[in-house]
Amino acid sequence: SVALRCPFRPSCLPRSLTLWGLLGHQGIEVDLRIGVRTSAGALEAHAWVEHNGQPLGEHTDVAARFAPFEAGAIVCGRFAR
């Protein structure tokens, strides 16, 4: 809801990092996911947060549209207090 009140639209990475940090700080186990795809010959990336394997604030098929890196490939994958 904070992102909706900003005078500018933050990209997916700052939004996801903020949500990941806020929920993790509250003790809610969430994963930061980063995926890639090619579209019209260009590489595109997207970041999102999942709780129990379900994306938060995203379409449920986000992992099908962007090939996510394996969890071990992202150092900050799971928030640890």
SVG drawing of the C-alpha trace seen along z (x, -y; Angstrom):
<svg xmlns="http://www.w3.org/2000/svg" viewBox="-3 -12 27 36">
<polyline fill="none" stroke="black" stroke-width="0.4" points="0.0,0.0 3.0,-2.3 4.1,-1.9 0.6,-3.1 1.0,-6.3 4.5,-7.2 4.7,-10.0 6.7,-7.6 6.3,-3.9 9.2,-1.9 10.3,1.1 9.7,4.6 13.1,5.1 12.8,2.2 9.1,3.2 10.0,6.9 13.0,6.1 10.8,3.8 8.0,6.4 10.5,9.2 12.2,7.2 9.0,6.0 7.3,9.4 10.6,11.1 11.1,8.7 7.6,9.7 8.7,13.3 6.7,14.3 8.7,16.7 8.9,15.3 11.2,15.9 12.5,13.3 12.3,14.7 14.0,13.4 13.2,14.7 14.1,14.0 12.7,14.4 13.3,13.3 10.8,11.2 11.3,10.0 15.0,11.0 15.5,8.9 16.3,10.3 13.7,9.2 13.9,9.8 11.3,9.6 11.4,9.9 8.6,10.9 8.0,12.3 6.4,15.7 4.9,17.0 4.4,20.8 5.1,20.9 2.4,18.4 3.3,15.1 2.2,12.0 0.7,9.1 1.4,10.9 -0.4,13.0 -0.4,16.6 1.4,17.6 4.4,15.3 6.8,18.2 5.5,19.6 6.1,16.3 9.6,15.7 11.9,18.6 13.0,18.2 16.5,18.8 16.9,21.8 16.5,20.7 20.1,21.5 21.3,19.2 19.9,16.1 21.9,15.4 19.0,13.5 16.3,16.0 14.8,16.6 14.6,13.9 16.4,15.0 16.0,13.0"/>
</svg>
